[in-house]
Amino acid sequence: MPRPWLSVIIPTYNGEQFLAKALASIAEQGDLDIECIIVDDGSTDSTIQIVGSFAGKFPIVLRDVPRTGNWAANSNLALANATGEYACFLHQDDFWLPNRLQTIQGLIRQYPDAELLLSPAIFVDRQGNSVGRWQCPLPKRYGPVDSELLKRRLLIQNFIAIPSPVFKREAALKHEGLDESLWYTADWDFWLKLAGNKTIYSPHPMAAFRIHSHSQTVQRSFDTAGFQRQMETVLLRHFNGSAVQGPLRERIKRVAMFSIQINAALAARIHGVKLSLRGLLASFVRLGPVGWRIFLRDSRIRDRISARLRASIVSK
C-alpha cells in the first residue's frame, strides 16, 4: 500500500451523537490517500458500529482499547502507529469544512518545509450551526508566521482549535507527542512545543469546533483548582523557557496569569459557582492599558464568550 500523506488521529468514547458527522466530513473530502486511525476507549454505545459503517469510504484503522479515560494517551497511541508524513487531530464532536484537504495540500506544495500549518475555526452549536468564528491573533494573511510572535501570543491563551492544525508527524514524535498527565491542556502544551518549528498560517477556517454541555471540558472542569493548576503548569513550563526578555516578559506573564484566572472563573460559573467580579475587575485594572490590549487581542475572550452565549440561546 502507498504511504498516506496524512494520518487523521481520532480518539473516541461513546461518540454516537456526533461521530457520524465527523467521519462524514472526512469522506466528503474525496481523498483516499489518507489514513484515519481511531482509538476507541471502551465505548458502550454504537460508536464501533458507526465506524464500521464508513469502512470502504476511506482507509480506517480501528484500535479498541480498554477504558482509560485518557484521550491524550489514546491520541499518542494512534500517533505512534500512524504512517503519514503529516498528521492532525479530529475529535468525535468536531468536523471538517469542505475542501479542507485540497487547501492544505496546496499550502504544503507551496511550503514543503513547513512543520505546522495553522488556521482559525468556526464555533458550531449542538446542531452543527455556526455560532461564531474562533480567530487566531495572527497577521491575517497566508504565509510564514514568526515563531516568537506565535509563542508569545499562544502563551496568553490557547487559541488553536484541536481540529484545525496539520503538523509533520516526525516533529510531533520528536517532542514525544501529548503530555498524558494533562487531560485539559495537553493540546495547548503540544502546540507550544511545535510553535518553534516553521509555521504557515491560512486565515480561512477549515474546521468546526462544537460547543455543547457534554464535552469533556465542561464535564471535567468542576474541579476548578485542578483545572487552574493544569493551565498554570503549561504556562510556567513554556514561559520559563521562552525567549521573551525585558519589561515585556513580566507583562506577558501577568496577562497570561489573568487569562488563566478568567478561564477558571468561567469554568466555575458553568458549574454554578458565583464569579468574584470585584476580584477579576481589580486584576484586570492592574494590567494597565497595554495589558488590556494584549489580553483582549490574544485571549479571544470575545469570540469564545459570544459563541457560547449564542450556542446556549439556540439550545433553549
VENKA-V139259 format. One record per helix or strand of 2 or more residues. SS is the DSSP state (helix for helix, strand for strand). FROM is the first residue (numbers start at 0). TO is the last residue. If there is no record, write none. Layout:
<<SS FROM TO> <SS FROM TO>>
This chain:
<<strand 5 11> <helix 18 26> <strand 33 39> <helix 46 52> <strand 59 63> <helix 70 80> <strand 85 88> <strand 94 95> <helix 99 109> <strand 115 118> <strand 120 123> <strand 129 133> <strand 142 144> <helix 146 155> <strand 165 167> <helix 168 173> <helix 185 193> <strand 198 201> <strand 206 209> <helix 215 219> <helix 223 238> <helix 246 269> <helix 276 297> <helix 300 314>>
